[in-house]
Structures are given as C-alpha cells and as structure tokens.
C-alpha cells in the first residue's frame, strides 16, 4: 500500500516520539480508524529514507535508457518483418 504525504509524516513523527514500532502502529490505528496499520518494514523504510534523503517522499522510479543491443535487435526484427 502506498501512503500519502500526511500519513508518511505522521508515521515519522510518531516514530521519533515513541521509538517503538508497536506504539507507532497503535497511534496510526487510533488516527486512521478504517485502515490497517503499516508493518515494521514500511515504517522503518520511511524512517530510513528520511535519514538518508531528508524527505519522506518516495523516490521516483528511475527511467533507464534502452540498451543499444536491444534497440539494434528491434530494428533488425522490424526490417525482417517488413
């Protein structure tokens, strides 16, 4: 599940305050009543990302440049079909 900015900030603030995952989960369940609490790995991932990047926002996906061999193979295949 992806968490919006408000929830990520909430999780980080509660972790800083309590320093216990179970307390963070309890606070989350109290505030967001109809949603299941995030797991240990999710909370620690948000905390870790904040420690390394200074932001709670998720990293955008990295767009890779297509491999030259793959592009060449695509062109060869198009030529063969045509």
VENLINWO-V46848 format. One record per backbone hydrogen bond with DSSP energy under -0.5 kcal/mol. NH is the residue of the N-H (numbers start at 1). CO is the residue of the C=O. If there is no record, write none. Layout:
<<NH,CO> <NH,CO>>
This chain:
<<8,4> <9,5> <10,6> <11,7> <12,8> <13,9> <14,10> <15,11> <16,12> <17,13> <18,14> <19,14> <19,15> <24,20> <25,21> <26,22> <27,23> <28,24> <29,25> <30,26> <31,27> <32,28> <33,31> <35,32> <43,39> <44,40> <45,41> <46,42> <47,43> <48,44> <49,45> <50,46> <51,47> <52,48> <53,49> <54,49> <54,50> <55,49> <63,61> <64,62> <71,67> <72,68> <73,69> <74,70> <75,71> <76,72> <77,73> <78,74> <79,75> <80,76> <81,77> <82,78>>
